[in-house]
Protein backbone atom coordinates (compact mmCIF):
# COMPACT_ATOMS: atom_id res chain seq x y z
CA UNK A 1 0.00 0.00 0.00
CA UNK A 2 2.87 2.37 0.74
CA UNK A 3 4.25 1.85 -2.76
CA UNK A 4 0.88 2.83 -4.19
CA UNK A 5 0.67 5.95 -2.01
CA UNK A 6 4.19 6.96 -2.99
CA UNK A 7 3.48 6.43 -6.70
CA UNK A 8 0.18 8.30 -6.41
CA UNK A 9 1.87 11.31 -4.81
CA UNK A 10 4.55 11.33 -7.53
CA UNK A 11 1.90 11.34 -10.29
CA UNK A 12 1.41 14.84 -11.68
CA UNK A 13 -1.71 16.52 -10.29
CA UNK A 14 -3.47 16.95 -13.68
CA UNK A 15 -3.12 13.23 -14.36
CA UNK A 16 -4.43 12.39 -10.87
CA UNK A 17 -7.42 14.66 -11.38
CA UNK A 18 -8.27 13.01 -14.71
CA UNK A 19 -8.03 9.51 -13.20
CA UNK A 20 -10.10 10.47 -10.17
CA UNK A 21 -12.70 12.12 -12.40
CA UNK A 22 -13.04 9.04 -14.62
CA UNK A 23 -13.25 6.60 -11.71
CA UNK A 24 -15.65 8.77 -9.70
CA UNK A 25 -17.91 9.43 -12.67
CA UNK A 26 -17.93 5.72 -13.57
CA UNK A 27 -19.02 4.87 -10.01
CA UNK A 28 -21.79 7.45 -10.07
CA UNK A 29 -23.09 6.26 -13.45
CA UNK A 30 -22.95 2.63 -12.32
CA UNK A 31 -24.81 3.60 -9.15
CA UNK A 32 -27.52 5.34 -11.17
CA UNK A 33 -27.99 2.17 -13.21
CA UNK A 34 -28.12 0.14 -10.01
CA UNK A 35 -31.01 2.24 -8.73
CA UNK A 36 -33.23 0.43 -11.25
CA UNK A 37 -31.16 -2.74 -11.58
CA UNK A 38 -30.09 -5.10 -8.79
CA UNK A 39 -27.17 -3.76 -6.83
CA UNK A 40 -26.14 -1.27 -4.17
CA UNK A 41 -27.02 1.87 -6.14
CA UNK A 42 -26.89 4.51 -3.40
CA UNK A 43 -23.74 3.06 -1.88
CA UNK A 44 -22.03 3.16 -5.27
CA UNK A 45 -23.13 6.75 -5.85
CA UNK A 46 -21.75 7.75 -2.44
CA UNK A 47 -18.52 5.93 -3.26
CA UNK A 48 -18.24 7.88 -6.51
CA UNK A 49 -18.81 11.15 -4.67
CA UNK A 50 -16.16 10.22 -2.10
CA UNK A 51 -13.68 9.43 -4.87
CA UNK A 52 -14.39 12.74 -6.60
CA UNK A 53 -14.17 14.60 -3.29
CA UNK A 54 -10.59 13.40 -2.86
CA UNK A 55 -9.49 15.82 -5.61
CA UNK A 56 -12.34 18.26 -6.24
CA UNK A 57 -13.62 20.79 -3.68
CA UNK A 58 -17.05 21.11 -5.28
CA UNK A 59 -17.56 17.35 -5.09
CA UNK A 60 -16.66 17.51 -1.38
CA UNK A 61 -19.41 20.10 -0.82
CA UNK A 62 -21.93 17.99 -2.76
CA UNK A 63 -20.88 14.87 -0.84
CA UNK A 64 -21.28 16.66 2.49
CA UNK A 65 -24.72 18.01 1.53
CA UNK A 66 -25.91 14.60 0.32
CA UNK A 67 -24.59 12.91 3.47
CA UNK A 68 -26.34 15.49 5.66
CA UNK A 69 -29.64 15.00 3.83
CA UNK A 70 -29.21 11.21 3.94
CA UNK A 71 -28.66 11.31 7.71
CA UNK A 72 -31.77 13.48 8.11
CA UNK A 73 -33.85 10.98 6.14
CA UNK A 74 -32.50 8.07 8.18
CA UNK A 75 -33.19 9.88 11.47
CA UNK A 76 -36.72 10.73 10.34
CA UNK A 77 -37.32 7.12 9.34
CA UNK A 78 -36.09 5.94 12.73
CA UNK A 79 -38.30 8.42 14.61
CA UNK A 80 -41.45 7.44 12.69
CA UNK A 81 -40.70 3.76 13.23
CA UNK A 82 -41.38 3.99 16.98
N, C-alpha and C positions, 0 to 999 in steps of 0.2 A: 504494500500500500504506500509506503514511503517513496518508492521509486516512481509510482504514479503521481503522487503529489509533487515531487520534485520536477518531473517532466511537465506536468500541467503548469507549474509556475514559470517554467522556462519558455513555454509556448507564448508567442507574441499575443498581446491582448486582442487585436482584431480577429485573429484566428480562433481564440477561445470564445469570443462573443458569437462568431458565426456558428461554431459547433454547439454552443449552449442554446442558441436560437433554434437550430434545426432539431435538436433532441427535445427541447421543451415544447416546441410547436407540434412535433410528432406525437408526444404524449397527450397533449391537449386534444388533438384531432382524434387520436385513438380513443380517448375518454369520451368524446362526444358520440362516437360510433357505439361505444359500449353502453351509453344511456338507453339505446333502443335494442341493442344486442346483448347477449349474456356476457357479463364481465363486470369488474369493479370500475364503472364509469367515473363516478365522482372522485374516487381515490386516485385514479389515473390523471384526472384533470388537476387535482391538487398537487400531484407529483410534478406535472408539467409546469405549473405555476412556481413551485419551489425551485425547480431547475432554472427557469428563467430568472427568478429572483436572485439567483447566485451571481448574476452579471448585470442585470438591468434594474435600476431603481424604480421605474414605473411598475414593473412586474411585482416588485416587493410591496408596493402600495396596494396593488390589486389583490395580491395574495393575502395581505393583512386584512383588507376590507372583506374579502370573501370568507376568511377564517372567522372574523368577528360575527358576520351574519350567520354563518353556519353554527357557531356556538350559541347564538341567540335562538335559532330554530330548535336546536337540540334541547336547550334549557326550557323552552316553551313546551316542547313535546313531553318532557319529563314532568313539568308542573301540571299539565292537563291529564296526565296518566293517573294521578293519584285520586 
